[in-house]
Amino acid sequence: MMEYAGFGGLIVLVLNIWAIVSIIGSSASTGAKVGWTLLVLVLPIVGFIIWFFAGPRSRSAAV
């Protein structure tokens, strides 16, 4: 059981790092970037889900 919990935590960590890198690379304002990053850091799973559906997109996705 502990192996699955560790694996799940690793998946959440990787997804949150991906979200933060995408937020920083977006064309959003600095304040919006800080807000989204704090949301993802403070609420890792819920923040990631909210960012995935409503957050700023990276510059490469907008082109």
CHARMM-style PDB file with segment names, atoms N, HN, CA, C and O in Angstrom:
ATOM      1  N   MET     1       0.826  -1.196   0.000  1.00  0.00      PROA
ATOM      2  CA  MET     1       0.000   0.000   0.000  1.00  0.00      PROA
ATOM      3  C   MET     1       0.867   1.257   0.000  1.00  0.00      PROA
ATOM      4  O   MET     1       0.527   2.229  -0.674  1.00  0.00      PROA
ATOM      5  N   MET     2       1.954   1.264   0.721  1.00  0.00      PROA
ATOM      6  HN  MET     2       2.231   0.474   1.268  1.00  0.00      PROA
ATOM      7  CA  MET     2       2.823   2.436   0.789  1.00  0.00      PROA
ATOM      8  C   MET     2       3.480   2.721  -0.556  1.00  0.00      PROA
ATOM      9  O   MET     2       3.746   3.879  -0.877  1.00  0.00      PROA
ATOM     10  N   GLU     3       3.745   1.679  -1.351  1.00  0.00      PROA
ATOM     11  HN  GLU     3       3.529   0.738  -1.091  1.00  0.00      PROA
ATOM     12  CA  GLU     3       4.372   1.889  -2.643  1.00  0.00      PROA
ATOM     13  C   GLU     3       3.463   2.704  -3.560  1.00  0.00      PROA
ATOM     14  O   GLU     3       3.936   3.556  -4.313  1.00  0.00      PROA
ATOM     15  N   TYR     4       2.155   2.440  -3.494  1.00  0.00      PROA
ATOM     16  HN  TYR     4       1.772   1.748  -2.882  1.00  0.00      PROA
ATOM     17  CA  TYR     4       1.209   3.172  -4.320  1.00  0.00      PROA
ATOM     18  C   TYR     4       1.081   4.626  -3.871  1.00  0.00      PROA
ATOM     19  O   TYR     4       0.940   5.524  -4.701  1.00  0.00      PROA
ATOM     20  N   ALA     5       1.128   4.854  -2.580  1.00  0.00      PROA
ATOM     21  HN  ALA     5       1.242   4.125  -1.906  1.00  0.00      PROA
ATOM     22  CA  ALA     5       1.037   6.220  -2.068  1.00  0.00      PROA
ATOM     23  C   ALA     5       2.254   7.030  -2.513  1.00  0.00      PROA
ATOM     24  O   ALA     5       2.116   8.194  -2.890  1.00  0.00      PROA
ATOM     25  N   GLY     6       3.423   6.437  -2.473  1.00  0.00      PROA
ATOM     26  HN  GLY     6       3.535   5.492  -2.167  1.00  0.00      PROA
ATOM     27  CA  GLY     6       4.633   7.115  -2.923  1.00  0.00      PROA
ATOM     28  C   GLY     6       4.599   7.399  -4.411  1.00  0.00      PROA
ATOM     29  O   GLY     6       5.028   8.464  -4.854  1.00  0.00      PROA
ATOM     30  N   PHE     7       4.090   6.453  -5.182  1.00  0.00      PROA
ATOM     31  HN  PHE     7       3.741   5.588  -4.822  1.00  0.00      PROA
ATOM     32  CA  PHE     7       3.981   6.633  -6.627  1.00  0.00      PROA
ATOM     33  C   PHE     7       2.975   7.725  -6.959  1.00  0.00      PROA
ATOM     34  O   PHE     7       3.209   8.531  -7.859  1.00  0.00      PROA
ATOM     35  N   GLY     8       1.858   7.759  -6.242  1.00  0.00      PROA
ATOM     36  HN  GLY     8       1.667   7.104  -5.511  1.00  0.00      PROA
ATOM     37  CA  GLY     8       0.853   8.807  -6.448  1.00  0.00      PROA
ATOM     38  C   GLY     8       1.407  10.175  -6.115  1.00  0.00      PROA
ATOM     39  O   GLY     8       1.141  11.144  -6.827  1.00  0.00      PROA
ATOM     40  N   GLY     9       2.170  10.267  -5.045  1.00  0.00      PROA
ATOM     41  HN  GLY     9       2.386   9.480  -4.466  1.00  0.00      PROA
ATOM     42  CA  GLY     9       2.801  11.532  -4.676  1.00  0.00      PROA
ATOM     43  C   GLY     9       3.793  11.999  -5.721  1.00  0.00      PROA
ATOM     44  O   GLY     9       3.902  13.195  -5.996  1.00  0.00      PROA
ATOM     45  N   LEU    10       4.514  11.059  -6.302  1.00  0.00      PROA
ATOM     46  HN  LEU    10       4.425  10.089  -6.079  1.00  0.00      PROA
ATOM     47  CA  LEU    10       5.467  11.399  -7.354  1.00  0.00      PROA
ATOM     48  C   LEU    10       4.745  11.921  -8.596  1.00  0.00      PROA
ATOM     49  O   LEU    10       5.203  12.869  -9.234  1.00  0.00      PROA
ATOM     50  N   ILE    11       3.629  11.306  -8.931  1.00  0.00      PROA
ATOM     51  HN  ILE    11       3.256  10.536  -8.413  1.00  0.00      PROA
ATOM     52  CA  ILE    11       2.839  11.774 -10.077  1.00  0.00      PROA
ATOM     53  C   ILE    11       2.326  13.189  -9.833  1.00  0.00      PROA
ATOM     54  O   ILE    11       2.391  14.032 -10.728  1.00  0.00      PROA
ATOM     55  N   VAL    12       1.819  13.458  -8.633  1.00  0.00      PROA
ATOM     56  HN  VAL    12       1.767  12.773  -7.907  1.00  0.00      PROA
ATOM     57  CA  VAL    12       1.329  14.806  -8.300  1.00  0.00      PROA
ATOM     58  C   VAL    12       2.471  15.816  -8.372  1.00  0.00      PROA
ATOM     59  O   VAL    12       2.282  16.927  -8.868  1.00  0.00      PROA
ATOM     60  N   LEU    13       3.644  15.445  -7.887  1.00  0.00      PROA
ATOM     61  HN  LEU    13       3.798  14.543  -7.485  1.00  0.00      PROA
ATOM     62  CA  LEU    13       4.799  16.338  -7.940  1.00  0.00      PROA
ATOM     63  C   LEU    13       5.175  16.673  -9.374  1.00  0.00      PROA
ATOM     64  O   LEU    13       5.405  17.838  -9.699  1.00  0.00      PROA
ATOM     65  N   VAL    14       5.240  15.672 -10.226  1.00  0.00      PROA
ATOM     66  HN  VAL    14       5.053  14.726  -9.962  1.00  0.00      PROA
ATOM     67  CA  VAL    14       5.601  15.903 -11.633  1.00  0.00      PROA
ATOM     68  C   VAL    14       4.556  16.775 -12.326  1.00  0.00      PROA
ATOM     69  O   VAL    14       4.913  17.682 -13.078  1.00  0.00      PROA
ATOM     70  N   LEU    15       3.283  16.514 -12.084  1.00  0.00      PROA
ATOM     71  HN  LEU    15       2.994  15.777 -11.473  1.00  0.00      PROA
ATOM     72  CA  LEU    15       2.230  17.324 -12.703  1.00  0.00      PROA
ATOM     73  C   LEU    15       2.279  18.774 -12.219  1.00  0.00      PROA
ATOM     74  O   LEU    15       2.070  19.698 -13.004  1.00  0.00      PROA
ATOM     75  N   ASN    16       2.552  18.971 -10.936  1.00  0.00      PROA
ATOM     76  HN  ASN    16       2.722  18.220 -10.298  1.00  0.00      PROA
ATOM     77  CA  ASN    16       2.634  20.332 -10.407  1.00  0.00      PROA
ATOM     78  C   ASN    16       3.841  21.082 -10.964  1.00  0.00      PROA
ATOM     79  O   ASN    16       3.749  22.277 -11.244  1.00  0.00      PROA
ATOM     80  N   ILE    17       4.967  20.396 -11.127  1.00  0.00      PROA
ATOM     81  HN  ILE    17       5.042  19.425 -10.899  1.00  0.00      PROA
ATOM     82  CA  ILE    17       6.142  21.034 -11.728  1.00  0.00      PROA
ATOM     83  C   ILE    17       5.832  21.423 -13.169  1.00  0.00      PROA
ATOM     84  O   ILE    17       6.198  22.510 -13.615  1.00  0.00      PROA
ATOM     85  N   TRP    18       5.156  20.533 -13.897  1.00  0.00      PROA
ATOM     86  HN  TRP    18       4.858  19.650 -13.535  1.00  0.00      PROA
ATOM     87  CA  TRP    18       4.765  20.838 -15.280  1.00  0.00      PROA
ATOM     88  C   TRP    18       3.844  22.051 -15.320  1.00  0.00      PROA
ATOM     89  O   TRP    18       3.991  22.916 -16.183  1.00  0.00      PROA
ATOM     90  N   ALA    19       2.894  22.119 -14.390  1.00  0.00      PROA
ATOM     91  HN  ALA    19       2.774  21.416 -13.688  1.00  0.00      PROA
ATOM     92  CA  ALA    19       1.969  23.247 -14.344  1.00  0.00      PROA
ATOM     93  C   ALA    19       2.712  24.549 -14.052  1.00  0.00      PROA
ATOM     94  O   ALA    19       2.443  25.567 -14.689  1.00  0.00      PROA
ATOM     95  N   ILE    20       3.633  24.530 -13.110  1.00  0.00      PROA
ATOM     96  HN  ILE    20       3.852  23.702 -12.592  1.00  0.00      PROA
ATOM     97  CA  ILE    20       4.368  25.740 -12.742  1.00  0.00      PROA
ATOM     98  C   ILE    20       5.241  26.216 -13.900  1.00  0.00      PROA
ATOM     99  O   ILE    20       5.312  27.415 -14.169  1.00  0.00      PROA
ATOM    100  N   VAL    21       5.903  25.288 -14.586  1.00  0.00      PROA
ATOM    101  HN  VAL    21       5.845  24.313 -14.368  1.00  0.00      PROA
ATOM    102  CA  VAL    21       6.718  25.666 -15.743  1.00  0.00      PROA
ATOM    103  C   VAL    21       5.837  26.267 -16.833  1.00  0.00      PROA
ATOM    104  O   VAL    21       6.225  27.244 -17.472  1.00  0.00      PROA
ATOM    105  N   SER    22       4.673  25.700 -17.047  1.00  0.00      PROA
ATOM    106  HN  SER    22       4.358  24.906 -16.527  1.00  0.00      PROA
ATOM    107  CA  SER    22       3.746  26.225 -18.041  1.00  0.00      PROA
ATOM    108  C   SER    22       3.218  27.601 -17.642  1.00  0.00      PROA
ATOM    109  O   SER    22       3.064  28.481 -18.489  1.00  0.00      PROA
ATOM    110  N   ILE    23       2.943  27.784 -16.359  1.00  0.00      PROA
ATOM    111  HN  ILE    23       3.068  27.070 -15.671  1.00  0.00      PROA
ATOM    112  CA  ILE    23       2.472  29.085 -15.876  1.00  0.00      PROA
ATOM    113  C   ILE    23       3.539  30.144 -16.094  1.00  0.00      PROA
ATOM    114  O   ILE    23       3.239  31.237 -16.575  1.00  0.00      PROA
ATOM    115  N   ILE    24       4.776  29.834 -15.747  1.00  0.00      PROA
ATOM    116  HN  ILE    24       5.020  28.946 -15.356  1.00  0.00      PROA
ATOM    117  CA  ILE    24       5.866  30.801 -15.901  1.00  0.00      PROA
ATOM    118  C   ILE    24       6.096  31.134 -17.371  1.00  0.00      PROA
ATOM    119  O   ILE    24       6.436  32.270 -17.702  1.00  0.00      PROA
ATOM    120  N   GLY    25       5.915  30.157 -18.255  1.00  0.00      PROA
ATOM    121  HN  GLY    25       5.639  29.234 -17.986  1.00  0.00      PROA
ATOM    122  CA  GLY    25       6.113  30.385 -19.675  1.00  0.00      PROA
ATOM    123  C   GLY    25       4.928  31.000 -20.383  1.00  0.00      PROA
ATOM    124  O   GLY    25       4.985  31.230 -21.591  1.00  0.00      PROA
ATOM    125  N   SER    26       3.861  31.269 -19.667  1.00  0.00      PROA
ATOM    126  HN  SER    26       3.815  31.082 -18.686  1.00  0.00      PROA
ATOM    127  CA  SER    26       2.666  31.827 -20.298  1.00  0.00      PROA
ATOM    128  C   SER    26       2.826  33.331 -20.519  1.00  0.00      PROA
ATOM    129  O   SER    26       3.767  33.954 -20.027  1.00  0.00      PROA
ATOM    130  N   SER    27       1.892  33.887 -21.265  1.00  0.00      PROA
ATOM    131  HN  SER    27       1.128  33.381 -21.665  1.00  0.00      PROA
ATOM    132  CA  SER    27       1.937  35.320 -21.534  1.00  0.00      PROA
ATOM    133  C   SER    27       1.070  36.113 -20.549  1.00  0.00      PROA
ATOM    134  O   SER    27       0.766  37.280 -20.797  1.00  0.00      PROA
ATOM    135  N   ALA    28       0.680  35.502 -19.457  1.00  0.00      PROA
ATOM    136  HN  ALA    28       0.927  34.555 -19.255  1.00  0.00      PROA
ATOM    137  CA  ALA    28      -0.137  36.175 -18.452  1.00  0.00      PROA
ATOM    138  C   ALA    28       0.693  37.228 -17.720  1.00  0.00      PROA
ATOM    139  O   ALA    28       1.922  37.227 -17.789  1.00  0.00      PROA
ATOM    140  N   SER    29       0.005  38.116 -17.026  1.00  0.00      PROA
ATOM    141  HN  SER    29      -0.994  38.116 -16.970  1.00  0.00      PROA
ATOM    142  CA  SER    29       0.712  39.148 -16.264  1.00  0.00      PROA
ATOM    143  C   SER    29       1.458  38.519 -15.094  1.00  0.00      PROA
ATOM    144  O   SER    29       1.197  37.378 -14.715  1.00  0.00      PROA
ATOM    145  N   THR    30       2.377  39.272 -14.537  1.00  0.00      PROA
ATOM    146  HN  THR    30       2.589  40.199 -14.845  1.00  0.00      PROA
ATOM    147  CA  THR    30       3.175  38.766 -13.425  1.00  0.00      PROA
ATOM    148  C   THR    30       2.297  38.431 -12.226  1.00  0.00      PROA
ATOM    149  O   THR    30       2.514  37.417 -11.562  1.00  0.00      PROA
ATOM    150  N   GLY    31       1.320  39.266 -11.947  1.00  0.00      PROA
ATOM    151  HN  GLY    31       1.144  40.089 -12.486  1.00  0.00      PROA
ATOM    152  CA  GLY    31       0.416  39.002 -10.821  1.00  0.00      PROA
ATOM    153  C   GLY    31      -0.380  37.721 -11.014  1.00  0.00      PROA
ATOM    154  O   GLY    31      -0.566  36.949 -10.074  1.00  0.00      PROA
ATOM    155  N   ALA    32      -0.852  37.498 -12.243  1.00  0.00      PROA
ATOM    156  HN  ALA    32      -0.701  38.125 -13.007  1.00  0.00      PROA
ATOM    157  CA  ALA    32      -1.602  36.269 -12.528  1.00  0.00      PROA
ATOM    158  C   ALA    32      -0.702  35.050 -12.398  1.00  0.00      PROA
ATOM    159  O   ALA    32      -1.129  34.012 -11.893  1.00  0.00      PROA
ATOM    160  N   LYS    33       0.537  35.171 -12.848  1.00  0.00      PROA
ATOM    161  HN  LYS    33       0.884  36.015 -13.258  1.00  0.00      PROA
ATOM    162  CA  LYS    33       1.478  34.055 -12.727  1.00  0.00      PROA
ATOM    163  C   LYS    33       1.724  33.714 -11.263  1.00  0.00      PROA
ATOM    164  O   LYS    33       1.749  32.541 -10.890  1.00  0.00      PROA
ATOM    165  N   VAL    34       1.905  34.741 -10.432  1.00  0.00      PROA
ATOM    166  HN  VAL    34       1.884  35.694 -10.734  1.00  0.00      PROA
ATOM    167  CA  VAL    34       2.132  34.515  -8.999  1.00  0.00      PROA
ATOM    168  C   VAL    34       0.907  33.866  -8.367  1.00  0.00      PROA
ATOM    169  O   VAL    34       1.034  32.927  -7.581  1.00  0.00      PROA
ATOM    170  N   GLY    35      -0.268  34.360  -8.706  1.00  0.00      PROA
ATOM    171  HN  GLY    35      -0.371  35.123  -9.344  1.00  0.00      PROA
ATOM    172  CA  GLY    35      -1.500  33.789  -8.155  1.00  0.00      PROA
ATOM    173  C   GLY    35      -1.697  32.338  -8.538  1.00  0.00      PROA
ATOM    174  O   GLY    35      -2.006  31.507  -7.685  1.00  0.00      PROA
ATOM    175  N   TRP    36      -1.521  32.024  -9.813  1.00  0.00      PROA
ATOM    176  HN  TRP    36      -1.270  32.700 -10.506  1.00  0.00      PROA
ATOM    177  CA  TRP    36      -1.686  30.632 -10.250  1.00  0.00      PROA
ATOM    178  C   TRP    36      -0.633  29.730  -9.623  1.00  0.00      PROA
ATOM    179  O   TRP    36      -0.936  28.605  -9.225  1.00  0.00      PROA
ATOM    180  N   THR    37       0.605  30.214  -9.531  1.00  0.00      PROA
ATOM    181  HN  THR    37       0.852  31.128  -9.854  1.00  0.00      PROA
ATOM    182  CA  THR    37       1.667  29.401  -8.927  1.00  0.00      PROA
ATOM    183  C   THR    37       1.364  29.131  -7.463  1.00  0.00      PROA
ATOM    184  O   THR    37       1.537  28.005  -6.996  1.00  0.00      PROA
ATOM    185  N   LEU    38       0.917  30.139  -6.733  1.00  0.00      PROA
ATOM    186  HN  LEU    38       0.776  31.053  -7.112  1.00  0.00      PROA
ATOM    187  CA  LEU    38       0.559  29.930  -5.329  1.00  0.00      PROA
ATOM    188  C   LEU    38      -0.597  28.948  -5.183  1.00  0.00      PROA
ATOM    189  O   LEU    38      -0.594  28.117  -4.275  1.00  0.00      PROA
ATOM    190  N   LEU    39      -1.580  29.039  -6.068  1.00  0.00      PROA
ATOM    191  HN  LEU    39      -1.582  29.714  -6.805  1.00  0.00      PROA
ATOM    192  CA  LEU    39      -2.709  28.109  -6.020  1.00  0.00      PROA
ATOM    193  C   LEU    39      -2.229  26.671  -6.208  1.00  0.00      PROA
ATOM    194  O   LEU    39      -2.655  25.774  -5.480  1.00  0.00      PROA
ATOM    195  N   VAL    40      -1.350  26.450  -7.175  1.00  0.00      PROA
ATOM    196  HN  VAL    40      -1.004  27.179  -7.766  1.00  0.00      PROA
ATOM    197  CA  VAL    40      -0.849  25.098  -7.435  1.00  0.00      PROA
ATOM    198  C   VAL    40       0.016  24.611  -6.271  1.00  0.00      PROA
ATOM    199  O   VAL    40      -0.011  23.426  -5.939  1.00  0.00      PROA
ATOM    200  N   LEU    41       0.782  25.509  -5.651  1.00  0.00      PROA
ATOM    201  HN  LEU    41       0.804  26.472  -5.921  1.00  0.00      PROA
ATOM    202  CA  LEU    41       1.640  25.099  -4.541  1.00  0.00      PROA
ATOM    203  C   LEU    41       0.860  24.830  -3.259  1.00  0.00      PROA
ATOM    204  O   LEU    41       1.158  23.880  -2.536  1.00  0.00      PROA
ATOM    205  N   VAL    42      -0.140  25.665  -2.976  1.00  0.00      PROA
ATOM    206  HN  VAL    42      -0.382  26.437  -3.563  1.00  0.00      PROA
ATOM    207  CA  VAL    42      -0.885  25.536  -1.717  1.00  0.00      PROA
ATOM    208  C   VAL    42      -1.899  24.393  -1.783  1.00  0.00      PROA
ATOM    209  O   VAL    42      -2.073  23.659  -0.810  1.00  0.00      PROA
ATOM    210  N   LEU    43      -2.563  24.243  -2.922  1.00  0.00      PROA
ATOM    211  HN  LEU    43      -2.421  24.839  -3.712  1.00  0.00      PROA
ATOM    212  CA  LEU    43      -3.549  23.168  -3.111  1.00  0.00      PROA
ATOM    213  C   LEU    43      -3.087  22.296  -4.275  1.00  0.00      PROA
ATOM    214  O   LEU    43      -3.576  22.471  -5.391  1.00  0.00      PROA
ATOM    215  N   PRO    44      -2.168  21.369  -4.053  1.00  0.00      PROA
ATOM    216  CA  PRO    44      -1.528  20.668  -5.161  1.00  0.00      PROA
ATOM    217  C   PRO    44      -2.491  19.971  -6.126  1.00  0.00      PROA
ATOM    218  O   PRO    44      -2.376  20.169  -7.336  1.00  0.00      PROA
ATOM    219  N   ILE    45      -3.408  19.186  -5.647  1.00  0.00      PROA
ATOM    220  HN  ILE    45      -3.501  19.025  -4.665  1.00  0.00      PROA
ATOM    221  CA  ILE    45      -4.274  18.433  -6.548  1.00  0.00      PROA
ATOM    222  C   ILE    45      -5.398  19.313  -7.082  1.00  0.00      PROA
ATOM    223  O   ILE    45      -5.617  19.375  -8.291  1.00  0.00      PROA
ATOM    224  N   VAL    46      -6.100  19.983  -6.198  1.00  0.00      PROA
ATOM    225  HN  VAL    46      -5.922  19.932  -5.215  1.00  0.00      PROA
ATOM    226  CA  VAL    46      -7.213  20.846  -6.609  1.00  0.00      PROA
ATOM    227  C   VAL    46      -6.687  22.015  -7.446  1.00  0.00      PROA
ATOM    228  O   VAL    46      -7.293  22.376  -8.455  1.00  0.00      PROA
ATOM    229  N   GLY    47      -5.579  22.599  -7.038  1.00  0.00      PROA
ATOM    230  HN  GLY    47      -5.086  22.306  -6.219  1.00  0.00      PROA
ATOM    231  CA  GLY    47      -4.992  23.706  -7.787  1.00  0.00      PROA
ATOM    232  C   GLY    47      -4.587  23.299  -9.185  1.00  0.00      PROA
ATOM    233  O   GLY    47      -4.774  24.059 -10.135  1.00  0.00      PROA
ATOM    234  N   PHE    48      -4.024  22.087  -9.321  1.00  0.00      PROA
ATOM    235  HN  PHE    48      -3.871  21.470  -8.549  1.00  0.00      PROA
ATOM    236  CA  PHE    48      -3.650  21.600 -10.642  1.00  0.00      PROA
ATOM    237  C   PHE    48      -4.880  21.420 -11.528  1.00  0.00      PROA
ATOM    238  O   PHE    48      -4.863  21.784 -12.704  1.00  0.00      PROA
ATOM    239  N   ILE    49      -5.932  20.865 -10.968  1.00  0.00      PROA
ATOM    240  HN  ILE    49      -5.946  20.569 -10.013  1.00  0.00      PROA
ATOM    241  CA  ILE    49      -7.151  20.638 -11.744  1.00  0.00      PROA
ATOM    242  C   ILE    49      -7.756  21.972 -12.194  1.00  0.00      PROA
ATOM    243  O   ILE    49      -8.166  22.114 -13.346  1.00  0.00      PROA
ATOM    244  N   ILE    50      -7.811  22.947 -11.280  1.00  0.00      PROA
ATOM    245  HN  ILE    50      -7.479  22.832 -10.344  1.00  0.00      PROA
ATOM    246  CA  ILE    50      -8.347  24.263 -11.638  1.00  0.00      PROA
ATOM    247  C   ILE    50      -7.473  24.909 -12.705  1.00  0.00      PROA
ATOM    248  O   ILE    50      -7.989  25.465 -13.674  1.00  0.00      PROA
ATOM    249  N   TRP    51      -6.152  24.840 -12.537  1.00  0.00      PROA
ATOM    250  HN  TRP    51      -5.732  24.388 -11.750  1.00  0.00      PROA
ATOM    251  CA  TRP    51      -5.247  25.417 -13.533  1.00  0.00      PROA
ATOM    252  C   TRP    51      -5.424  24.728 -14.882  1.00  0.00      PROA
ATOM    253  O   TRP    51      -5.420  25.392 -15.918  1.00  0.00      PROA
ATOM    254  N   PHE    52      -5.577  23.415 -14.881  1.00  0.00      PROA
ATOM    255  HN  PHE    52      -5.580  22.875 -14.039  1.00  0.00      PROA
ATOM    256  CA  PHE    52      -5.684  22.668 -16.136  1.00  0.00      PROA
ATOM    257  C   PHE    52      -6.871  23.133 -16.966  1.00  0.00      PROA
ATOM    258  O   PHE    52      -6.779  23.228 -18.190  1.00  0.00      PROA
ATOM    259  N   PHE    53      -7.986  23.423 -16.303  1.00  0.00      PROA
ATOM    260  HN  PHE    53      -8.061  23.346 -15.308  1.00  0.00      PROA
ATOM    261  CA  PHE    53      -9.183  23.821 -17.033  1.00  0.00      PROA
ATOM    262  C   PHE    53      -9.309  25.330 -17.228  1.00  0.00      PROA
ATOM    263  O   PHE    53      -9.909  25.760 -18.213  1.00  0.00      PROA
ATOM    264  N   ALA    54      -8.768  26.145 -16.329  1.00  0.00      PROA
ATOM    265  HN  ALA    54      -8.281  25.795 -15.528  1.00  0.00      PROA
ATOM    266  CA  ALA    54      -9.008  27.586 -16.390  1.00  0.00      PROA
ATOM    267  C   ALA    54      -7.750  28.440 -16.418  1.00  0.00      PROA
ATOM    268  O   ALA    54      -7.843  29.658 -16.571  1.00  0.00      PROA
ATOM    269  N   GLY    55      -6.593  27.841 -16.277  1.00  0.00      PROA
ATOM    270  HN  GLY    55      -6.518  26.851 -16.153  1.00  0.00      PROA
ATOM    271  CA  GLY    55      -5.370  28.619 -16.153  1.00  0.00      PROA
ATOM    272  C   GLY    55      -4.835  29.151 -17.468  1.00  0.00      PROA
ATOM    273  O   GLY    55      -5.333  28.806 -18.540  1.00  0.00      PROA
ATOM    274  N   PRO    56      -3.811  30.001 -17.376  1.00  0.00      PROA
ATOM    275  CA  PRO    56      -3.205  30.557 -18.580  1.00  0.00      PROA
ATOM    276  C   PRO    56      -2.467  29.471 -19.362  1.00  0.00      PROA
ATOM    277  O   PRO    56      -1.882  28.560 -18.777  1.00  0.00      PROA
ATOM    278  N   ARG    57      -2.502  29.578 -20.661  1.00  0.00      PROA
ATOM    279  HN  ARG    57      -2.978  30.318 -21.136  1.00  0.00      PROA
ATOM    280  CA  ARG    57      -1.827  28.604 -21.518  1.00  0.00      PROA
ATOM    281  C   ARG    57      -0.432  29.094 -21.852  1.00  0.00      PROA
ATOM    282  O   ARG    57      -0.168  30.296 -21.828  1.00  0.00      PROA
ATOM    283  N   SER    58       0.461  28.170 -22.163  1.00  0.00      PROA
ATOM    284  HN  SER    58       0.247  27.193 -22.183  1.00  0.00      PROA
ATOM    285  CA  SER    58       1.817  28.542 -22.508  1.00  0.00      PROA
ATOM    286  C   SER    58       1.839  29.253 -23.859  1.00  0.00      PROA
ATOM    287  O   SER    58       0.870  29.188 -24.616  1.00  0.00      PROA
ATOM    288  N   ARG    59       2.913  29.910 -24.149  1.00  0.00      PROA
ATOM    289  HN  ARG    59       3.700  29.963 -23.534  1.00  0.00      PROA
ATOM    290  CA  ARG    59       3.022  30.664 -25.404  1.00  0.00      PROA
ATOM    291  C   ARG    59       2.980  29.734 -26.611  1.00  0.00      PROA
ATOM    292  O   ARG    59       2.394  30.086 -27.634  1.00  0.00      PROA
ATOM    293  N   SER    60       3.585  28.563 -26.511  1.00  0.00      PROA
ATOM    294  HN  SER    60       4.061  28.278 -25.679  1.00  0.00      PROA
ATOM    295  CA  SER    60       3.613  27.629 -27.640  1.00  0.00      PROA
ATOM    296  C   SER    60       2.213  27.087 -27.948  1.00  0.00      PROA
ATOM    297  O   SER    60       1.922  26.782 -29.105  1.00  0.00      PROA
ATOM    298  N   ALA    61       1.356  26.962 -26.959  1.00  0.00      PROA
ATOM    299  HN  ALA    61       1.592  27.210 -26.019  1.00  0.00      PROA
ATOM    300  CA  ALA    61      -0.003  26.465 -27.191  1.00  0.00      PROA
ATOM    301  C   ALA    61      -0.887  27.543 -27.820  1.00  0.00      PROA
ATOM    302  O   ALA    61      -1.867  27.224 -28.494  1.00  0.00      PROA
ATOM    303  N   ALA    62      -0.553  28.801 -27.607  1.00  0.00      PROA
ATOM    304  HN  ALA    62       0.243  29.060 -27.059  1.00  0.00      PROA
ATOM    305  CA  ALA    62      -1.363  29.889 -28.136  1.00  0.00      PROA
ATOM    306  C   ALA    62      -1.074  30.161 -29.608  1.00  0.00      PROA
ATOM    307  O   ALA    62      -1.885  30.776 -30.300  1.00  0.00      PROA
ATOM    308  N   VAL    63       0.060  29.712 -30.077  1.00  0.00      PROA
ATOM    309  HN  VAL    63       0.719  29.212 -29.514  1.00  0.00      PROA
ATOM    310  CA  VAL    63       0.457  29.985 -31.472  1.00  0.00      PROA
ATOM    311  C   VAL    63      -0.152  28.993 -32.414  1.00  0.00      PROA
ATOM    312  OT1 VAL    63       0.073  29.070 -33.622  1.00  0.00      PROA
TER     313      VAL     63
END
